[in-house]
Amino acid sequence: MKFILIFGPQAVGKMTVGQELEKITELKLFHNHMTIELVSPFFSYGSEAGKRLVGLFRREIFEEVAKSDLAGLIFTFVWALDMKADWDYVEEVCGIFESRGAEVYFVELEADLDERLSRNLSPNRLQHKPTKRNTEWSENELKTSMEKYRLNSYDGEIKRENYLRINNTDLSAEEVARQIKHEFGL
């Protein structure tokens, strides 16, 4: 089993790259908004109940996939690298898979702000992430989160053996997915 964590700031292309990677591997995509969108008709993701439910659904899916006979899982995540709680969460999730013998791979995406603002309006993003359809709010969230959190790593900060950092500002999702597949031999 393989667990691929694709992380980076909002609208960098995590879900779209994950969709393309899913097409060329036997891995299943579980993008972070799948649980957010499930919970949001009842509770805002920012609320205590929303966060708790999203966390519970994700953990149950991770546990079931890790013990299944699936080839593996691609998960997308906005990782606040300056928050210990996010580091702990990533380690916890990876531990679920590693405890069952899975190989874990990290893919960090980065892109210029102008490109991310453009991607924030893409039809694919808005189709799969209804909570992002208020594009004025979404753009504001994208910009303010950059001021609040560090969403890309420092050089050498990620110590995992299977780690790949890609600036995908000028790359298509298909190109990035092929690069990931080749680099990790998926």
C-alpha positions in Angstrom: 0.0 0.0 0.0 1.1 3.5 -0.7 -0.1 6.8 1.0 0.6 10.0 -0.9 0.2 13.2 1.0 0.0 16.2 -1.4 0.3 19.4 0.6 0.6 23.1 -0.1 -1.4 26.4 0.1 -4.9 26.9 -1.1 -5.5 26.8 -4.9 -2.0 25.5 -5.6 -3.5 22.5 -7.5 -3.5 19.7 -4.9 -6.9 18.2 -5.8 -6.4 18.6 -9.6 -2.9 17.0 -9.4 -4.5 14.3 -7.3 -7.2 13.7 -9.8 -4.6 13.3 -12.6 -2.4 11.0 -10.4 -5.4 8.8 -9.6 -6.0 8.4 -13.4 -2.4 7.1 -14.0 -2.1 4.9 -10.9 -4.2 2.5 -9.0 -4.4 4.9 -6.1 -7.7 6.5 -4.9 -8.0 10.2 -4.3 -9.4 11.5 -1.0 -9.1 15.3 -1.3 -9.6 17.3 1.9 -12.8 19.0 0.8 -14.6 15.6 0.5 -15.2 15.7 4.2 -15.5 19.5 4.5 -18.3 19.5 2.0 -20.0 16.6 3.7 -20.2 18.4 7.0 -20.7 22.0 5.8 -24.5 21.8 5.3 -24.7 21.2 9.1 -21.7 22.9 10.7 -19.1 25.4 9.4 -15.7 23.8 9.1 -14.3 26.5 11.3 -16.7 25.5 14.2 -15.8 23.1 16.9 -18.4 20.6 15.7 -17.4 21.0 12.1 -13.7 20.3 12.8 -14.5 17.4 15.1 -16.8 15.7 12.5 -14.3 16.3 9.6 -11.6 14.8 11.8 -13.7 11.8 12.7 -14.7 11.0 9.1 -11.2 11.4 7.8 -9.7 9.1 10.5 -12.3 6.4 9.9 -11.6 6.5 6.1 -7.8 6.4 6.8 -8.2 3.4 9.1 -10.4 1.5 6.7 -8.2 2.2 3.7 -5.0 1.3 5.6 -6.4 -2.2 6.5 -8.0 -2.8 3.0 -6.5 -4.4 -0.1 -6.6 -1.1 -2.0 -3.3 -0.1 -3.7 -3.3 3.1 -1.7 -4.6 6.6 -1.1 -3.8 10.1 -2.2 -4.7 12.7 0.4 -4.6 16.5 0.0 -4.0 18.8 2.9 -3.2 22.5 3.6 -0.4 22.1 6.2 0.3 25.1 8.4 4.0 24.3 8.8 4.4 26.8 11.7 1.8 24.9 13.8 2.9 22.0 15.9 -0.7 20.6 15.9 -0.5 20.2 12.1 2.9 18.4 12.3 1.3 16.1 14.9 -1.7 15.5 12.7 0.5 14.6 9.7 2.5 12.2 11.8 -0.7 10.7 13.2 -2.1 10.1 9.7 1.1 8.7 8.3 1.3 6.5 11.4 -2.0 4.9 10.6 -0.6 3.8 7.2 3.0 3.0 8.3 1.7 0.8 11.2 0.2 -1.5 8.5 3.4 -1.5 6.4 2.4 1.2 3.8 5.0 3.3 2.1 4.4 7.1 2.7 5.3 9.8 0.1 5.2 13.5 0.5 4.5 15.9 -2.4 4.7 19.6 -1.7 3.3 22.0 -4.3 4.1 25.6 -4.5 3.0 28.2 -7.1 3.0 32.0 -7.5 0.2 34.0 -5.9 -1.2 35.2 -9.2 -1.4 31.7 -10.5 -3.1 30.5 -7.3 -5.6 33.4 -7.6 -6.4 32.3 -11.1 -6.8 28.6 -10.1 -9.1 29.7 -7.3 -11.7 30.5 -9.9 -11.2 27.3 -12.0 -14.4 25.4 -12.9 -12.9 22.1 -11.6 -12.3 23.7 -8.2 -15.7 25.2 -8.0 -17.4 22.0 -9.1 -15.8 19.9 -6.4 -15.6 22.5 -3.6 -19.0 24.2 -3.2 -17.8 26.1 -0.1 -15.3 27.9 -2.4 -18.1 29.2 -4.7 -18.2 32.4 -2.8 -15.1 33.5 -4.7 -14.7 36.8 -2.9 -14.6 35.0 0.4 -12.4 32.3 -1.0 -9.9 34.8 -2.4 -9.8 36.7 0.9 -9.3 33.4 2.8 -6.4 32.5 0.5 -4.7 35.8 1.0 -5.2 36.1 4.8 -4.0 32.5 5.4 -0.7 33.4 3.7 -0.3 36.2 6.3 -1.4 34.0 9.2 0.4 30.7 8.4 3.5 29.4 6.7 2.1 27.1 4.0 5.3 26.0 2.3 8.3 24.4 3.9 11.8 25.8 4.4 14.6 24.1 2.5 15.5 20.9 4.3 12.6 21.2 6.8 10.8 18.0 5.5 13.0 15.1 6.5 11.1 12.3 4.9 13.0 10.1 2.5 10.2 10.0 0.0 9.7 13.7 -0.5 9.3 15.8 -3.6 8.8 19.5 -3.9 7.4 20.9 -7.2 6.8 24.5 -8.2 3.8 23.9 -10.5 3.2 27.6 -11.5 3.9 26.8 -15.1 3.1 23.1 -15.2 -0.2 21.3 -16.0 -1.7 18.9 -13.5 -1.0 16.1 -15.9 2.8 17.0 -16.1 3.0 17.2 -12.3 1.2 13.8 -11.9 3.6 12.2 -14.4 6.5 13.6 -12.5 5.3 12.3 -9.2 4.6 8.8 -10.7 8.1 8.7 -12.3 9.9 10.0 -9.2 8.3 7.5 -6.8 8.0 4.6 -9.2 4.2 4.4 -8.7 
